[in-house]
């Protein structure tokens, strides 16, 4: 599997998991979705967006599509890093694991080459 495909598949799969299990995803991410509207926004805003971009990149298999996915991951990593000083969140193992995954998958997407 190409690294661009891996990056896109991971984004799409994480979005699908969020869309199908928004309550569980919200709890894991320490995001409060304590109303039906909050759950719907988590499902659509996070899950649907990630599924759409990941599936589109997998279908296109182009450098631009992989770059879009990679930049999405790197954007998350950049603001997770910024949050360390701005928000001073609790940083359990999952926080660092997400940062490592976002950085790794972001670089994989940005550095991937599409089909010619």
N, C-alpha and C positions, 0 to 999 in steps of 0.2 A: 504494500500500500504506500502510495506517495505521501510525503509529509503534509502537503496541502490538503489531500483527501482526509488525512488523520485530523488535522486542525478543523476542517469543515464538519467532519463526522462528529467530533467531540462537541462542537458548538450546537449542531442540530440535535444530538442525543441529549445534551444537557437541557436544551430548550424543551424537548419532548417530555423529559422527566418533570420539568417545572410545570409544563402545561397539563400533564396528567395527574400530578400530585402536588398542587400548589400549596396545600397546607403543610405537607412534609418539607417541601423546599423552603418555604418561608421560615419554618422552625430551624432548619439546618443553617440557613443564612442569617439567622437572628433578625429577620425582618418581620414586623408585625402585620399580619393580614388577618385582623380579628373581626372582619365583617364580610358579608357575601360580596360586597363591592371590592374590598381589598383582595380577596381571593381571586375574583375575576380579573383585576388589574395585574396581579402577579402572573396568572395564567396567560393573559394576552400580552402584556408589556414585556415580560421577561421570556416566558416560554415561547409564545408565538413569534416574537422577533427573532429569537435565536434559531428556531426551527426554520423559519423562512430564509434567513441568510445562509444557514448551513446547508440546507437542501439545494438552494439556488447554486451555491458554490460547487457542490458535488455534481450537479447536473451540467454546469458550464465547464468545469475543469480547466479554467483559464487562469493565467497569472493574476489578472485583475480581480477575479472572484476570490482567489486565495488570499490576495493582499487585503481585500475588504474584510475577510474573516480574521486574518492576522491582526489587522489594525483594531478590530473590535476587541480581540483578546488583550492586546497591548494597552488599549484604552482602559480596560478594567484593571489591569495590573498597575498602570500609572496612578489611577485614582485610589486604588487600594493602598499604594505606597504613600501617596499624599495624605490619606486618612490617618496614617500612623501619627503624624504630627498635628494635624488639624483636629481630628476627632478623638484621638487616643483610645481606640477600641481595645477591648479585651482580645489578646492575640493567642488563642489556643492553637493547637497543632493544625486544625482545619484552616485557620486564617493563612498560615504560612504555606500549607499545601495548595490552597487556591491560588496564592500569589505565584508559587512555582509553576503550577499548571498553566495559569494565564500567560506567564512569560514564555514558557516553553512552547505552548501551542501558538502563541502570537508570533514568535520567531519562525516557527515552522510554516505558518501561513504566509508571512511576508517573504520568506526566502524560497518558497515553492515556485516551481516553474510549471506553467500549464502546458497543455498539449499544443503542438505547433501546427 
